[in-house]
Amino acid sequence: MNMEEVRSELDGLFVMQAALTTLVCALIRSHPDEANFQLSAVETLEVLLSGPVGKTLSSKQKDQVRDAVETLRSLHPRKPSVPIESHRF
C-alpha cells in the first residue's frame, strides 16, 4: 500500500468516525432515561477497560477513551420542540 492509499484509508476512517460520533450523540441526547444511560455508560466503560479490549490499550489510550466517554456523557438531553414524526425523510 502506497502513501496515497494509506491517506485515502485514513480519510475514510475519519469520515466514518465523524458520522458514528454524530449518530451516537443524537442517541445520547434523545435517550428516554438519562440517569439509566449515565449509569450504563460508566459500567460499560469499566467492563470494557478491564476486559480483553482494555488489555490491548496503552495507559494513554485508556485515558483517551475515558476522556471521550466523559465528553459524550456531558451532552445535554434534547428538549423536544417538533415531534419527530412531523419530519419528512
N, C-alpha and C positions, 0 to 999 in steps of 0.2 A: 504494500500500500504506500503510495507516494504522499507527500505533504498536502497536496491539494485534496486528495481523497480523505485524509485524516481531518483536515479542516472542514470539509463538507459533512463528514460524520459528526464532528463536534457541533457544528451549526445545527444539525438535525436534533441532536440531544438537547441543546439549549432551547430550541423551539418546543420540543416535547415537554421539557421541564417547565417552561413558562405556561404552556397550555394546561398541564396537570396541576400546577400550583393555582392557576385561576379557578379550575373546577373544584379543587379541594377547598379553596377559600369560600367559594359560593356555597358548598355543602356545609361548611362550618358555620357560616353566617345564618344559614336557614335551618339549622338543626333545631328540632322542636323542644329538646330538653337540654339546655345549656349546661346545667350542673352535672348531669349524667355524662355529657360529652367531655367535659373537663376532667372528670374522674377517669373516664375510659382512656383519654389521651395520655394521662400520667401513667396509668397502669400499663398501657401498651408500650409506651416508651421504655419503662423499666424492664419489661419482659424482653423487648427487642434487644436492648443493650446488654442484658445479662445472658442472652442465649447465643445460638450459633452466629447470628448476624453480628452481634457485638464483638464476638471473638475475632472477626475479620477486620474490625475497625481499629485505627490507632486512637490514642487518647485525644489527639487533636480533632479527629473526625467525630468521635463521640461527643466532644464539646460542641462541635458544629451542629450535630444532629439535635442536641438539647436546645441550642440557641434557635434553630429553625422551628422546632416544635413549640417553644415558648412564644416565638413571634406569631405563629399561626394560632396559638391558644389565646393571644391577646386581641384577636379580631372581635369586633363588636357585633352582636346579633343584628340582622337586618330587620328594620322596622317595616312591617307590611304597609304598602301605600296603595298599590294597584294589585288586585288579585292576579295571580299568575295565569289563571285560566283565560283572562281577557287579552293576553298577548297572542298574537298570531305568529306562528313559526313557519 
